[in-house]
Amino acid sequence: MGINRRSFLARARQAGLGVALTGSLQGLVGAPASAAQPPAGFTGYGPLVDDPTGRLALPEGFSYRVVTEAGKTRLYSTDLSPGIHDGAAAFRAPDGNLLVVLNHEVRDGPSDDGAVPHLPGYTWRDDAGGGCTVVKTTPDGELIWETVALAGTSTNCAGGVTPWGTWLACEETEDDGHGYVFEVDPVDLEANRDPQPITALGRFPHEACCIDPDTLDIYLTEDATDPFGTVYRWTPPATFRGASGALKQLDAGAGELAAMACTDTDGTLVDDLDQADEPGTAYTVGWVPVTNRAAENGVLRSLDGITRAAKLEGAWWADDGAYLVSSYADSHRGQIWHYSPAEATLTLTTVFAVDADGETVEAPDNIVAAPYGGLIVSTDGDGDNHLAGITSAGTAYPLARNQMGSEFTGPTFSPDGRVLFAGIQKPGVLFAITGPWQGPGAAGRTDQRSAAGTSDRRGDRFVTSWRCLSVPRP
């Protein structure tokens, strides 16, 4: 079904920033009932002010600091910081500081620009240059140190936080035996030794994931073509208990991996989510079991009778369901969907248009809840790329514009809600953004049961594990 461009853009201009919305978005981010909301009529922080240094345009009153920068800041090992930044998550350190897990989407080998150094004991394979670092900062986002937590993986795009306070890093590739999910513990660095893929979650171009904190079901997006990717659900075995390192201990066939299959009101299979253009469109969801998780005989998404979409991207658990991003296609410039497991429905909540109100926001990628209510979306479009906010009332506003000519990546708030970390992918810069946030501010939180912010669960074990970490000098 095509979109009437004139009505589509008219609908977009009403919302601003090229986003067409329906209904309230407070449920979209599952804001805690006790959290303050922005004042009535809040529409954003005003126009973006160009940065004379050519990095980030921010609203008046906001500022940023550079936390890490590829080739300029250094790791604990004295190697230069790696680049090609992507997904990230912020956790609370036991000593009151912050820990940011940062993916590096390096597609080639260890000699590639921006590659993660192969730290002995933390490297999976010798042929790959991707991985994750852990960045420790002060509560204000000032760099303390950065170290390798995972190396020797490939194309580490996004991922997701776990209810037990770790990060799942996804390989967005299925080439050369790659295409897995790995777990990174930001607090107990020793737990990251001897990295092993979580084979139970299948081998395919993983993009992002989110976890139902009640059932521990994991929902995974697949960014792929020929054919397009799909959404998978992994249901754990009855004996599974979430804990750091537990996933990689499972057998390859543990639990059930299944692919999404949507049907419309007539009971007809929806083969491509692209056909929906009206917010509020809802489908009934079933799941088709995957019997060949390692994809030895072809790609997983070649299953018959499943639903696919172009560029499935970010995932976030909120409002008792999984919010899933489809970045863009011929008939739209991005969608956000909500899957409700209780109702077995997939509902289109947001459709992105092309341009409006002086800023162009398209091709949403990573998504994260804002502690003051609403949603923050990073974009990877053809023009200027943004961090865009969506209020709980359903209006959109600009938060940042990238002036460095690459995509925005990995927005994530500090657990107290005061600092928004976000990256520029190339060459690789991690920023800490602060300003006059409207809402709970320092009292806010973004953990919402399944998000980062629970990593102080092990008391002072982080200090012990850091002192024991062996980092060879160059």
C-alpha positions in Angstrom: 0.0 0.0 0.0 1.5 3.3 -1.0 1.4 6.6 0.8 -0.1 9.8 -0.5 2.9 12.1 -0.1 0.9 15.3 0.3 -1.2 14.1 3.1 1.8 12.3 4.6 3.9 15.4 4.8 0.9 17.5 6.0 0.5 15.0 8.9 4.2 15.2 9.6 4.3 19.0 9.8 1.6 19.0 12.4 3.9 16.9 14.6 7.1 18.7 13.6 10.5 17.3 12.6 9.0 15.1 10.0 7.4 12.7 12.4 3.8 11.5 12.2 2.4 10.2 15.5 -0.7 8.9 17.0 -1.9 8.9 20.6 0.2 9.5 23.8 3.7 8.2 24.0 3.9 8.0 27.8 3.2 4.3 27.5 5.8 4.0 24.8 8.6 4.5 27.2 7.0 3.0 30.3 7.9 6.0 32.4 7.7 5.3 36.2 4.5 6.6 37.7 6.5 8.6 40.2 8.6 10.3 37.6 7.9 14.0 36.9 6.7 14.9 33.4 7.6 18.0 31.4 5.3 21.0 31.9 2.0 21.0 30.0 2.6 22.2 26.5 6.3 21.2 26.4 7.4 21.1 22.8 11.2 20.9 23.1 14.1 23.1 24.0 14.1 25.5 21.1 16.1 25.8 17.9 19.5 24.1 17.5 22.5 26.4 17.7 25.4 25.6 15.3 28.6 24.6 17.1 31.6 26.8 16.0 33.8 23.7 16.3 31.7 21.8 13.9 30.6 18.9 16.1 27.2 19.1 17.7 24.4 21.7 17.3 22.4 21.8 20.5 19.7 24.0 22.0 20.6 27.1 23.9 21.7 26.1 27.5 22.9 22.7 26.5 26.6 21.6 26.3 28.7 18.6 25.6 32.0 17.2 26.4 34.0 14.7 24.4 34.5 11.5 26.4 36.4 9.3 24.0 37.6 10.0 20.4 39.1 7.4 18.1 42.8 7.8 17.6 43.1 10.6 20.3 42.1 9.3 23.7 43.8 6.1 25.0 42.8 2.8 26.5 44.1 1.6 29.9 46.5 -0.5 27.9 47.8 2.8 26.3 46.5 1.8 22.9 44.6 4.5 21.1 40.8 4.4 21.6 39.1 2.4 18.8 36.4 3.9 16.6 33.3 3.2 14.5 31.1 3.7 17.5 27.6 2.2 17.6 25.3 0.8 20.3 25.9 1.8 24.0 24.4 1.5 27.5 25.2 3.3 30.7 25.5 1.6 34.1 26.1 2.7 37.6 29.5 1.8 39.0 29.7 0.7 42.6 31.8 3.7 43.5 29.2 6.2 42.3 30.8 6.8 38.9 29.5 5.6 35.5 30.3 2.7 33.2 29.4 3.0 29.5 29.6 -0.1 27.4 30.4 0.9 23.8 30.1 -1.2 20.7 32.6 -0.8 17.8 31.0 -1.7 14.4 34.3 -2.7 12.7 33.6 -4.9 9.7 37.1 -5.9 8.8 40.2 -7.3 10.6 42.3 -6.2 13.5 44.4 -3.9 11.3 41.3 -1.9 10.1 40.9 1.7 11.1 39.2 1.9 14.4 39.7 -1.8 15.3 39.4 -2.9 18.9 42.9 -4.1 20.1 43.1 -7.8 20.7 43.5 -7.9 24.5 44.7 -11.4 25.5 42.0 -13.3 27.2 39.2 -11.1 25.9 39.5 -11.9 22.2 37.2 -14.4 20.5 38.8 -14.7 17.0 42.0 -13.4 15.5 40.4 -12.4 12.2 38.0 -9.7 13.3 38.4 -6.1 14.5 35.1 -5.4 16.2 34.1 -5.6 19.8 33.2 -3.6 22.9 35.0 -1.3 25.3 33.9 -0.2 28.8 34.3 3.5 29.4 34.4 4.7 33.0 33.5 8.4 33.6 32.6 10.7 36.5 28.9 11.3 37.2 29.3 14.3 34.8 30.7 12.2 32.0 34.4 13.1 32.3 36.7 10.3 31.2 38.4 8.2 33.8 39.5 5.3 31.8 38.5 3.0 28.9 39.4 -0.7 28.5 38.7 -3.6 26.1 35.9 -5.9 27.3 35.4 -7.9 24.1 37.5 -8.2 21.0 37.8 -10.4 17.9 34.1 -10.1 17.0 32.8 -8.4 13.8 30.4 -5.6 13.0 29.2 -5.0 16.6 26.2 -2.8 15.9 23.6 -2.4 18.6 22.4 -4.8 21.3 20.4 -4.5 24.5 20.6 -4.4 28.3 19.6 -7.3 30.5 17.5 -7.3 33.7 20.5 -8.5 35.5 22.7 -5.5 34.5 24.8 -6.7 31.6 25.0 -5.8 27.9 24.3 -8.1 24.9 26.5 -7.0 22.0 25.2 -8.1 18.5 27.2 -9.0 15.4 25.4 -7.5 12.4 26.8 -9.9 10.0 26.6 -13.6 9.1 29.9 -13.7 7.1 32.8 -16.1 7.8 31.1 -17.8 10.7 30.2 -14.6 12.6 26.7 -13.5 13.4 26.3 -14.1 17.1 25.4 -12.3 20.3 28.0 -11.9 23.1 27.5 -10.8 26.7 29.5 -8.0 28.3 29.6 -7.4 32.0 30.4 -3.7 32.7 31.1 -4.2 36.4 32.9 -7.5 36.7 35.5 -7.3 33.9 36.9 -10.7 34.8 33.5 -12.2 33.8 34.3 -11.1 30.2 37.3 -13.4 29.9 37.1 -16.3 27.4 34.3 -14.7 25.3 31.9 -17.2 23.8 29.0 -16.7 21.5 25.5 -17.2 22.8 24.6 -19.9 20.2 21.1 -20.4 21.5 20.2 -17.0 20.1 21.0 -18.1 16.5 23.5 -17.0 13.9 22.2 -14.1 11.6 22.8 -10.3 11.2 21.8 -9.4 14.7 20.9 -5.7 15.1 19.4 -5.1 18.6 17.5 -6.9 21.3 15.3 -6.3 24.4 14.2 -8.6 27.2 10.9 -9.2 28.9 11.9 -8.9 32.5 9.1 -11.2 33.7 9.5 -14.1 31.3 13.1 -13.4 30.2 12.0 -13.9 26.6 14.5 -12.1 24.3 13.3 -10.2 21.1 15.9 -9.7 18.4 15.9 -7.6 15.3 17.6 -8.6 12.1 19.0 -5.9 9.7 19.4 -7.8 6.4 18.5 -8.1 2.8 18.0 -10.9 0.2 15.6 -11.5 1.8 14.8 -8.7 4.3 15.3 -9.5 8.0 12.7 -10.4 10.5 12.0 -10.3 14.3 12.9 -13.3 16.4 11.8 -14.4 19.8 13.9 -16.6 22.0 12.0 -18.3 24.8 14.3 -19.6 27.5 14.1 -23.1 29.0 12.1 -23.4 32.2 15.2 -23.8 34.3 17.0 -20.7 33.0 17.7 -18.0 35.5 19.2 -14.7 34.3 22.6 -13.9 35.6 25.9 -12.7 34.2 27.4 -15.4 32.0 24.5 -17.7 32.1 23.5 -17.3 28.5 26.8 -18.5 27.1 26.6 -21.6 29.2 23.5 -22.8 27.3 23.5 -25.5 24.6 22.9 -24.3 21.1 19.4 -25.8 21.1 18.4 -24.4 24.5 14.9 -22.8 24.6 13.1 -22.0 21.4 14.0 -19.5 18.7 11.1 -18.5 16.5 10.5 -15.9 13.7 7.6 -13.4 13.7 4.6 -14.1 11.5 1.9 -11.3 11.3 -1.6 -11.6 9.9 -4.0 -8.8 9.1 -7.7 -8.6 10.0 -8.6 -11.0 7.1 -6.1 -13.6 8.4 -3.7 -12.9 5.5 0.0 -13.1 6.1 1.7 -9.7 6.2 4.9 -10.5 4.3 6.4 -7.0 4.6 5.8 -4.4 7.3 6.4 -1.7 4.7 2.8 -2.0 3.5 1.5 -0.2 6.7 1.5 3.6 6.7 -1.2 4.5 9.2 -0.3 4.8 12.9 -2.6 2.5 14.8 -2.4 -0.3 12.2 -2.4 -3.6 14.2 -1.6 -7.1 13.2 -2.0 -10.5 15.0 1.3 -12.1 15.7 2.3 -15.8 15.6 5.7 -17.4 15.8 7.3 -19.9 13.4 10.0 -22.1 15.1 13.5 -21.9 13.7 15.0 -25.4 13.4 18.4 -24.5 12.0 19.7 -21.8 14.3 23.3 -22.0 13.1 22.1 -21.5 9.5 24.4 -24.1 8.0 22.0 -24.7 5.1 21.0 -21.1 4.4 19.9 -17.9 6.1 17.3 -18.2 8.9 15.0 -15.6 7.4 14.4 -17.8 4.3 11.7 -19.6 6.3 8.3 -19.7 4.7 5.3 -17.9 6.2 7.1 -15.2 8.2 7.0 -11.4 8.2 10.0 -9.3 7.1 10.9 -5.6 7.0 13.6 -3.4 5.5 16.3 -2.4 8.0 15.0 -3.6 11.3 17.0 -1.6 13.9 16.6 -0.6 17.5 14.6 -2.4 20.2 13.5 -1.3 23.6 11.3 -3.0 26.2 8.6 -0.8 27.7 4.8 -0.7 28.3 4.8 -4.5 28.7 6.1 -5.1 25.3 8.8 -4.7 22.7 9.2 -1.5 20.7 10.9 -2.2 17.4 12.3 0.1 14.7 12.1 -0.3 11.0 14.4 2.3 9.7 13.1 3.2 6.2 11.7 1.8 2.9 10.3 3.0 -0.4 7.0 4.2 1.2 8.2 5.7 4.5 11.3 7.0 6.2 11.0 4.9 9.3 8.5 3.2 11.6 8.2 2.3 15.3 6.1 -0.7 16.2 5.0 -2.1 19.5 4.6 -5.8 20.1 2.3 -6.8 23.0 2.9 -10.4 24.1 -0.2 -10.4 26.3 -2.4 -9.5 23.3 -0.2 -11.1 20.6 -0.4 -7.9 18.5 2.0 -5.7 16.7 0.9 -2.1 16.4 2.4 0.8 14.4 2.9 3.7 16.7 5.1 6.1 14.7 5.7 6.8 11.0 8.5 9.1 10.0 8.1 11.5 7.1 10.8 13.4 5.1 10.9 17.0 6.2 9.2 19.7 8.2 9.9 22.8 10.3 13.4 23.4 9.1 14.9 20.1 10.2 14.9 16.8 8.5 14.5 13.7 10.7 14.4 10.3 9.0 15.7 6.8 9.2 15.5 6.1 13.0 18.0 3.7 14.3 18.7 3.3 18.1 15.9 4.3 20.5 16.0 4.9 24.3 13.6 6.1 26.9 14.1 9.6 28.3 14.0 9.9 32.1 11.8 13.0 31.9 9.2 11.2 29.7 9.1 10.4 26.0 11.6 8.8 23.7 15.0 9.7 22.2 15.7 8.5 18.7 19.1 8.6 16.8 19.0 8.8 13.0 21.0 7.4 10.1 19.6 9.2 7.1 20.9 10.6 3.8 21.1 14.2 5.1 21.7 15.7 8.5 21.4 13.2 11.3 19.8 14.0 14.6 18.9 13.1 18.1 15.2 13.7 18.2 12.9 13.7 21.2 9.3 12.7 21.2 7.2 14.0 24.2 4.7 11.9 26.1 2.1 14.1 24.5 3.2 12.9 21.0 5.1 16.0 19.7 8.6 15.8 18.3 11.5 18.2 18.9 15.1 18.5 17.9 17.7 17.7 20.6 21.0 17.6 18.6 22.2 17.8 15.0 25.4 16.1 13.9 27.8 18.4 12.1 30.4 15.8 11.6 28.9 14.0 8.6 28.2 10.6 10.0 25.4 8.8 11.8 24.3 9.3 15.4 24.6 6.1 17.5 23.9 4.6 20.9 22.0 7.3 22.9 21.9 6.2 26.5 21.2 8.1 29.7 23.1 7.9 32.9 21.0 6.1 35.6 20.3 9.4 37.3 19.1 11.0 34.1 21.5 13.9 34.1 23.8 12.9 31.3 22.9 11.7 27.8 25.7 9.8 26.2 25.6 9.5 22.4 28.1 8.7 19.6 29.1 9.8 16.2 30.0 6.6 14.3 32.9 7.8 12.1 35.7 8.1 13.0 34.2 7.5 16.4 33.4 10.1 19.1 31.5 9.5 22.4 29.8 12.7 23.8 28.3 13.4 27.1 25.5 15.9 26.7 24.0 17.9 29.7 21.5 20.7 29.9 18.3 21.9 31.5 16.3 18.7 31.1 12.6 19.2 31.7 11.3 16.7 34.3 12.9 14.7 37.0 16.5 15.7 36.1 19.0 14.2 38.5 16.2 12.3 40.2 15.1 10.6 37.0 16.0 7.1 35.9 16.0 5.1 32.7 16.4 1.6 34.0 12.6 0.7 33.9 13.3 -2.7 35.2 15.2 -4.0 32.2 17.6 -1.0 31.4 21.0 -0.1 32.7 21.4 1.2 36.2 21.3 -2.0 38.2 25.0 -2.8 37.9 25.8 -2.0 41.5 24.4 -5.4 42.3 27.8 -6.9 43.2 28.9 -4.3 45.7 32.7 -3.7 45.5 33.5 -6.7 43.3 34.3 -4.3 40.5 37.3 -2.9 42.4 38.7 -6.3 42.9 38.2 -7.4 39.3 39.8 -4.2 38.0 42.9 -4.6 40.1 43.3 -8.2 38.9 42.9 -7.3 35.2 46.1 -8.0 33.3 46.6 -5.4 30.5 49.9 -5.9 28.5 51.8 -2.8 27.6 52.5 -2.3 23.9 
